[in-house]
Amino acid sequence: MPKRSKAARLIQELQDWSDEELGDLDEMIQGLLESRREEAEEKTQETREDGTPLGKHGGRGHIELKMIPDAKTGKTYGPYRYLRYWGVTKKGTMGLKSVYLGKDSHLS
């Protein structure tokens, strides 16, 4: 019996999700795909005279690396990876949302 793909295994779980949950997942996937396209484009991105990249407007998602400070010790932890993407907020408007992806092990 051939091994099923990750997508085929996942779709079985997703069939029981509500339309709202599927919509949230769709927004996250679109943001993740956009962030990957941006990473590929960064290599050919136009730059300012000082060498800094020009900003991109209208994107749907990017990966953000965050350092988290510990107020008690003053030590900083991270970097932690977050998917930042545009989606419908709890207030019903479009806004920037985020999902924790885990610690960026190859940068720490």
C-alpha positions in Angstrom: 0.0 0.0 0.0 1.6 3.3 -1.0 2.3 5.9 1.6 -0.1 8.8 1.7 1.2 12.3 1.3 1.3 14.8 4.2 -1.5 16.7 2.5 -3.7 13.6 2.1 -3.2 12.8 5.8 -3.9 16.4 6.8 -7.1 16.7 4.7 -8.7 13.9 6.7 -8.3 16.0 9.9 -9.4 19.2 8.1 -12.7 17.8 6.9 -14.2 18.2 10.5 -13.0 21.8 10.9 -15.6 24.6 10.7 -15.6 27.0 7.8 -14.2 29.7 10.1 -11.3 27.5 11.1 -10.6 26.6 7.5 -10.7 30.3 6.5 -8.1 31.0 9.3 -5.9 28.2 8.0 -6.2 29.5 4.4 -5.0 33.0 5.5 -2.0 31.4 7.3 -1.1 29.3 4.3 -1.3 32.3 2.0 0.9 34.3 4.4 3.4 31.4 4.6 3.6 31.1 0.8 4.0 34.9 0.4 6.9 34.8 3.0 8.7 32.1 1.0 8.3 34.1 -2.3 9.7 37.2 -0.5 12.7 35.2 0.7 13.4 34.2 -2.9 12.9 37.7 -4.2 15.2 39.3 -1.6 18.2 38.1 -3.6 17.1 40.2 -6.6 15.4 43.0 -4.7 16.0 46.6 -5.6 18.0 48.6 -3.1 18.4 52.2 -2.1 21.7 54.1 -2.6 22.8 53.0 0.9 22.3 49.4 0.0 19.1 48.8 2.2 16.3 47.0 0.5 13.2 48.9 -0.8 10.1 48.0 1.2 7.4 45.8 -0.4 3.8 47.0 0.0 0.7 44.8 -0.3 2.3 41.6 0.8 0.2 39.0 2.6 2.8 37.5 4.9 6.4 37.3 6.1 8.5 35.5 8.7 9.5 37.7 11.6 12.3 36.9 14.0 11.8 38.2 17.5 14.0 38.4 20.5 12.2 38.3 23.8 13.7 40.1 26.8 13.4 38.8 30.4 12.5 41.8 32.5 13.8 40.1 35.7 17.3 39.0 34.5 17.8 41.3 31.6 18.7 38.4 29.4 17.3 38.2 25.9 16.0 34.9 24.4 15.5 33.9 20.8 15.3 34.4 18.0 11.8 33.1 17.8 10.1 32.7 14.4 6.6 34.1 13.9 4.5 34.0 10.7 3.0 37.4 10.3 0.0 37.5 7.9 -3.0 39.5 6.9 -6.4 38.0 7.9 -9.7 38.8 9.5 -9.3 39.8 13.2 -11.6 39.0 16.1 -13.2 42.4 15.4 -14.1 41.3 11.9 -11.7 43.7 10.1 -8.6 42.9 8.1 -5.4 43.2 10.2 -2.0 41.8 10.8 -2.1 38.5 12.7 0.7 36.1 13.9 1.4 32.5 14.6 4.4 31.2 16.6 6.5 28.9 14.4 9.2 27.9 17.0 12.7 28.9 17.9 15.0 29.6 15.0 17.6 26.9 15.9 20.1 27.7 13.1 20.4 31.3 14.2 20.8 30.9 18.0 
